[in-house]
Amino acid sequence: MNLRKTLGVGALAAGGMALAVRYGRARRRHAAQRAVRWFAVTVQAEPDELRGASRPQALAELARHGLRITPAPGGRGSEVTVRATDEQTREQLRAVKQLLETGEVLRMDGQPEGHRTALGRIMLPAARRLMRAGAR
């Protein structure tokens, strides 16, 4: 009788371990899928201008991330969508939009911040985090 109890407890423990391992794998797989996002911008250009060999070099570089070019709703140009996991790809997409629409990419690097008030110093880390995240 004691052997049956031991075997029963052992079977339950093995089953529990198998469930825990399976749950952990599924959770990691789901987290990896969530990390990939699609970023989109609307560009004032026809979809045919952005496809094929005639597309700009900056747009061709984004193609390695997964690129979709579709007509924008309401005939407002094209919707360029890039699949990305990092913020750098999102910045590259914004730069491509500026390049296609204005012919140049505006940079805001090295702008002076001026004098910070006490409240401004407290809010600075949160404001920087929001600026990096961008509008969603």
MODELLER restraints for C-alpha pairs under 7 A, 6 or more apart:
rsr = mdl.restraints
at = mdl.atoms
rsr.add(forms.Gaussian(group=physical.xy_distance, feature=features.Distance(at['CA:35:A'], at['CA:85:A']), mean=6.00, stdev=0.5))
rsr.add(forms.Gaussian(group=physical.xy_distance, feature=features.Distance(at['CA:36:A'], at['CA:83:A']), mean=6.75, stdev=0.5))
rsr.add(forms.Gaussian(group=physical.xy_distance, feature=features.Distance(at['CA:36:A'], at['CA:84:A']), mean=5.72, stdev=0.5))
rsr.add(forms.Gaussian(group=physical.xy_distance, feature=features.Distance(at['CA:36:A'], at['CA:85:A']), mean=4.80, stdev=0.5))
rsr.add(forms.Gaussian(group=physical.xy_distance, feature=features.Distance(at['CA:37:A'], at['CA:83:A']), mean=5.64, stdev=0.5))
rsr.add(forms.Gaussian(group=physical.xy_distance, feature=features.Distance(at['CA:37:A'], at['CA:84:A']), mean=5.52, stdev=0.5))
rsr.add(forms.Gaussian(group=physical.xy_distance, feature=features.Distance(at['CA:37:A'], at['CA:85:A']), mean=6.18, stdev=0.5))
rsr.add(forms.Gaussian(group=physical.xy_distance, feature=features.Distance(at['CA:38:A'], at['CA:81:A']), mean=6.26, stdev=0.5))
rsr.add(forms.Gaussian(group=physical.xy_distance, feature=features.Distance(at['CA:38:A'], at['CA:82:A']), mean=5.39, stdev=0.5))
rsr.add(forms.Gaussian(group=physical.xy_distance, feature=features.Distance(at['CA:38:A'], at['CA:83:A']), mean=4.32, stdev=0.5))
rsr.add(forms.Gaussian(group=physical.xy_distance, feature=features.Distance(at['CA:38:A'], at['CA:84:A']), mean=6.14, stdev=0.5))
rsr.add(forms.Gaussian(group=physical.xy_distance, feature=features.Distance(at['CA:39:A'], at['CA:81:A']), mean=5.47, stdev=0.5))
rsr.add(forms.Gaussian(group=physical.xy_distance, feature=features.Distance(at['CA:39:A'], at['CA:82:A']), mean=5.29, stdev=0.5))
rsr.add(forms.Gaussian(group=physical.xy_distance, feature=features.Distance(at['CA:39:A'], at['CA:83:A']), mean=6.39, stdev=0.5))
rsr.add(forms.Gaussian(group=physical.xy_distance, feature=features.Distance(at['CA:39:A'], at['CA:90:A']), mean=6.55, stdev=0.5))
rsr.add(forms.Gaussian(group=physical.xy_distance, feature=features.Distance(at['CA:40:A'], at['CA:79:A']), mean=6.62, stdev=0.5))
rsr.add(forms.Gaussian(group=physical.xy_distance, feature=features.Distance(at['CA:40:A'], at['CA:80:A']), mean=5.54, stdev=0.5))
rsr.add(forms.Gaussian(group=physical.xy_distance, feature=features.Distance(at['CA:40:A'], at['CA:81:A']), mean=4.16, stdev=0.5))
rsr.add(forms.Gaussian(group=physical.xy_distance, feature=features.Distance(at['CA:40:A'], at['CA:82:A']), mean=6.39, stdev=0.5))
rsr.add(forms.Gaussian(group=physical.xy_distance, feature=features.Distance(at['CA:41:A'], at['CA:79:A']), mean=5.77, stdev=0.5))
rsr.add(forms.Gaussian(group=physical.xy_distance, feature=features.Distance(at['CA:41:A'], at['CA:80:A']), mean=5.48, stdev=0.5))
rsr.add(forms.Gaussian(group=physical.xy_distance, feature=features.Distance(at['CA:41:A'], at['CA:81:A']), mean=6.58, stdev=0.5))
rsr.add(forms.Gaussian(group=physical.xy_distance, feature=features.Distance(at['CA:42:A'], at['CA:72:A']), mean=6.70, stdev=0.5))
rsr.add(forms.Gaussian(group=physical.xy_distance, feature=features.Distance(at['CA:42:A'], at['CA:77:A']), mean=6.88, stdev=0.5))
rsr.add(forms.Gaussian(group=physical.xy_distance, feature=features.Distance(at['CA:42:A'], at['CA:78:A']), mean=5.66, stdev=0.5))
rsr.add(forms.Gaussian(group=physical.xy_distance, feature=features.Distance(at['CA:42:A'], at['CA:79:A']), mean=4.47, stdev=0.5))
rsr.add(forms.Gaussian(group=physical.xy_distance, feature=features.Distance(at['CA:42:A'], at['CA:80:A']), mean=6.24, stdev=0.5))
rsr.add(forms.Gaussian(group=physical.xy_distance, feature=features.Distance(at['CA:43:A'], at['CA:77:A']), mean=5.74, stdev=0.5))
rsr.add(forms.Gaussian(group=physical.xy_distance, feature=features.Distance(at['CA:43:A'], at['CA:78:A']), mean=5.27, stdev=0.5))
rsr.add(forms.Gaussian(group=physical.xy_distance, feature=features.Distance(at['CA:43:A'], at['CA:79:A']), mean=6.20, stdev=0.5))
rsr.add(forms.Gaussian(group=physical.xy_distance, feature=features.Distance(at['CA:43:A'], at['CA:97:A']), mean=6.05, stdev=0.5))
rsr.add(forms.Gaussian(group=physical.xy_distance, feature=features.Distance(at['CA:43:A'], at['CA:101:A']), mean=6.96, stdev=0.5))
rsr.add(forms.Gaussian(group=physical.xy_distance, feature=features.Distance(at['CA:44:A'], at['CA:76:A']), mean=6.64, stdev=0.5))
rsr.add(forms.Gaussian(group=physical.xy_distance, feature=features.Distance(at['CA:44:A'], at['CA:77:A']), mean=4.57, stdev=0.5))
rsr.add(forms.Gaussian(group=physical.xy_distance, feature=features.Distance(at['CA:44:A'], at['CA:78:A']), mean=6.46, stdev=0.5))
rsr.add(forms.Gaussian(group=physical.xy_distance, feature=features.Distance(at['CA:44:A'], at['CA:101:A']), mean=6.39, stdev=0.5))
rsr.add(forms.Gaussian(group=physical.xy_distance, feature=features.Distance(at['CA:45:A'], at['CA:77:A']), mean=4.87, stdev=0.5))
rsr.add(forms.Gaussian(group=physical.xy_distance, feature=features.Distance(at['CA:45:A'], at['CA:78:A']), mean=5.87, stdev=0.5))
rsr.add(forms.Gaussian(group=physical.xy_distance, feature=features.Distance(at['CA:46:A'], at['CA:77:A']), mean=5.26, stdev=0.5))
rsr.add(forms.Gaussian(group=physical.xy_distance, feature=features.Distance(at['CA:46:A'], at['CA:78:A']), mean=5.72, stdev=0.5))
rsr.add(forms.Gaussian(group=physical.xy_distance, feature=features.Distance(at['CA:47:A'], at['CA:69:A']), mean=6.30, stdev=0.5))
rsr.add(forms.Gaussian(group=physical.xy_distance, feature=features.Distance(at['CA:47:A'], at['CA:70:A']), mean=6.27, stdev=0.5))
rsr.add(forms.Gaussian(group=physical.xy_distance, feature=features.Distance(at['CA:47:A'], at['CA:71:A']), mean=6.06, stdev=0.5))
rsr.add(forms.Gaussian(group=physical.xy_distance, feature=features.Distance(at['CA:47:A'], at['CA:78:A']), mean=5.40, stdev=0.5))
rsr.add(forms.Gaussian(group=physical.xy_distance, feature=features.Distance(at['CA:49:A'], at['CA:55:A']), mean=6.26, stdev=0.5))
rsr.add(forms.Gaussian(group=physical.xy_distance, feature=features.Distance(at['CA:58:A'], at['CA:96:A']), mean=6.20, stdev=0.5))
rsr.add(forms.Gaussian(group=physical.xy_distance, feature=features.Distance(at['CA:59:A'], at['CA:96:A']), mean=6.41, stdev=0.5))
rsr.add(forms.Gaussian(group=physical.xy_distance, feature=features.Distance(at['CA:65:A'], at['CA:82:A']), mean=6.47, stdev=0.5))
rsr.add(forms.Gaussian(group=physical.xy_distance, feature=features.Distance(at['CA:65:A'], at['CA:83:A']), mean=5.65, stdev=0.5))
rsr.add(forms.Gaussian(group=physical.xy_distance, feature=features.Distance(at['CA:65:A'], at['CA:84:A']), mean=6.13, stdev=0.5))
rsr.add(forms.Gaussian(group=physical.xy_distance, feature=features.Distance(at['CA:66:A'], at['CA:82:A']), mean=5.66, stdev=0.5))
rsr.add(forms.Gaussian(group=physical.xy_distance, feature=features.Distance(at['CA:66:A'], at['CA:83:A']), mean=5.18, stdev=0.5))
rsr.add(forms.Gaussian(group=physical.xy_distance, feature=features.Distance(at['CA:67:A'], at['CA:81:A']), mean=5.75, stdev=0.5))
rsr.add(forms.Gaussian(group=physical.xy_distance, feature=features.Distance(at['CA:67:A'], at['CA:82:A']), mean=4.72, stdev=0.5))
rsr.add(forms.Gaussian(group=physical.xy_distance, feature=features.Distance(at['CA:67:A'], at['CA:83:A']), mean=6.62, stdev=0.5))
rsr.add(forms.Gaussian(group=physical.xy_distance, feature=features.Distance(at['CA:68:A'], at['CA:80:A']), mean=5.85, stdev=0.5))
rsr.add(forms.Gaussian(group=physical.xy_distance, feature=features.Distance(at['CA:68:A'], at['CA:81:A']), mean=5.03, stdev=0.5))
rsr.add(forms.Gaussian(group=physical.xy_distance, feature=features.Distance(at['CA:68:A'], at['CA:82:A']), mean=6.48, stdev=0.5))
rsr.add(forms.Gaussian(group=physical.xy_distance, feature=features.Distance(at['CA:69:A'], at['CA:78:A']), mean=6.60, stdev=0.5))
rsr.add(forms.Gaussian(group=physical.xy_distance, feature=features.Distance(at['CA:69:A'], at['CA:79:A']), mean=5.73, stdev=0.5))
rsr.add(forms.Gaussian(group=physical.xy_distance, feature=features.Distance(at['CA:69:A'], at['CA:80:A']), mean=4.73, stdev=0.5))
rsr.add(forms.Gaussian(group=physical.xy_distance, feature=features.Distance(at['CA:69:A'], at['CA:81:A']), mean=6.41, stdev=0.5))
rsr.add(forms.Gaussian(group=physical.xy_distance, feature=features.Distance(at['CA:70:A'], at['CA:78:A']), mean=5.66, stdev=0.5))
rsr.add(forms.Gaussian(group=physical.xy_distance, feature=features.Distance(at['CA:70:A'], at['CA:79:A']), mean=5.24, stdev=0.5))
rsr.add(forms.Gaussian(group=physical.xy_distance, feature=features.Distance(at['CA:70:A'], at['CA:80:A']), mean=6.71, stdev=0.5))
rsr.add(forms.Gaussian(group=physical.xy_distance, feature=features.Distance(at['CA:71:A'], at['CA:77:A']), mean=6.18, stdev=0.5))
rsr.add(forms.Gaussian(group=physical.xy_distance, feature=features.Distance(at['CA:71:A'], at['CA:78:A']), mean=4.45, stdev=0.5))
rsr.add(forms.Gaussian(group=physical.xy_distance, feature=features.Distance(at['CA:71:A'], at['CA:79:A']), mean=5.84, stdev=0.5))
rsr.add(forms.Gaussian(group=physical.xy_distance, feature=features.Distance(at['CA:72:A'], at['CA:78:A']), mean=4.57, stdev=0.5))
rsr.add(forms.Gaussian(group=physical.xy_distance, feature=features.Distance(at['CA:72:A'], at['CA:79:A']), mean=4.93, stdev=0.5))
rsr.add(forms.Gaussian(group=physical.xy_distance, feature=features.Distance(at['CA:95:A'], at['CA:105:A']), mean=5.77, stdev=0.5))
rsr.add(forms.Gaussian(group=physical.xy_distance, feature=features.Distance(at['CA:98:A'], at['CA:104:A']), mean=6.33, stdev=0.5))
rsr.add(forms.Gaussian(group=physical.xy_distance, feature=features.Distance(at['CA:98:A'], at['CA:105:A']), mean=5.54, stdev=0.5))
rsr.add(forms.Gaussian(group=physical.xy_distance, feature=features.Distance(at['CA:99:A'], at['CA:105:A']), mean=5.50, stdev=0.5))
